[in-house]
């Protein structure tokens, strides 16, 4: 989660949402996230996300990557060996402290983490990523974010994001079967996004943008059974079939955006 406005502590509705998001994520990153994200199925999910980022964006050994809403850096530290540099930014001090500690413990020297936001970054990057971030942003900030992202991309740079789909079948099933668990994994103000509406924000900022479904069951399964790596891998295999099945795409759990300046 990130700070996008200068008067963060002002008592307007947008900043109140950001304060609640910060409070939620400070608690999340104070213990639960470190344990949960280290479980085998979740690690396998994050590793798959990294491979998807590399494949979709074309990032390689000479690429500099900016990660928005990096959290404790579990994805970024898996990405770092494949690129020249990763810079992660997040509003949560607890998350940044943990990410920096984990980078040092792993001996990873090409990943750094900063408390801040897209607005606090003034450099340019070959790739900008936002993994499960956009759906936390208030609408007014989400609408403005593509313009800021465009300013942080090098010529030929690409943006990649992954977020929950508003039409997800798994969300409906989960809310019926596991309501308390669903609530545990959701911040007070987050919501699911419509893939085409989200892509339209980037197109209005002069991006070429494509949306595609990422999965149906593998991510939810990793959240429900974080220790079951084999189950996640089997579900990922099933997802590879489901996302290619005509008529089912609209009901997927999470969707990707890939965007680049036109």
Secondary structure as UniProt FT lines:
FT   TURN            8..9
FT   HELIX           13..27
FT   HELIX           28..32
FT   HELIX           33..37
FT   HELIX           40..57
FT   TURN            61..62
FT   STRAND          64..68
FT   TURN            71..72
FT   HELIX           74..80
FT   TURN            81..82
FT   STRAND          85..90
FT   HELIX           93..106
FT   STRAND          111..115
FT   HELIX           118..120
FT   STRAND          125..131
FT   HELIX           134..136
FT   HELIX           139..151
FT   STRAND          153..165
FT   TURN            166..167
FT   HELIX           169..177
FT   HELIX           179..184
FT   TURN            188..189
FT   HELIX           195..204
FT   TURN            205..206
FT   STRAND          207..215
FT   HELIX           218..224
FT   TURN            226..227
FT   HELIX           229..242
FT   TURN            243..244
FT   TURN            246..248
FT   HELIX           249..251
FT   STRAND          254..261
//
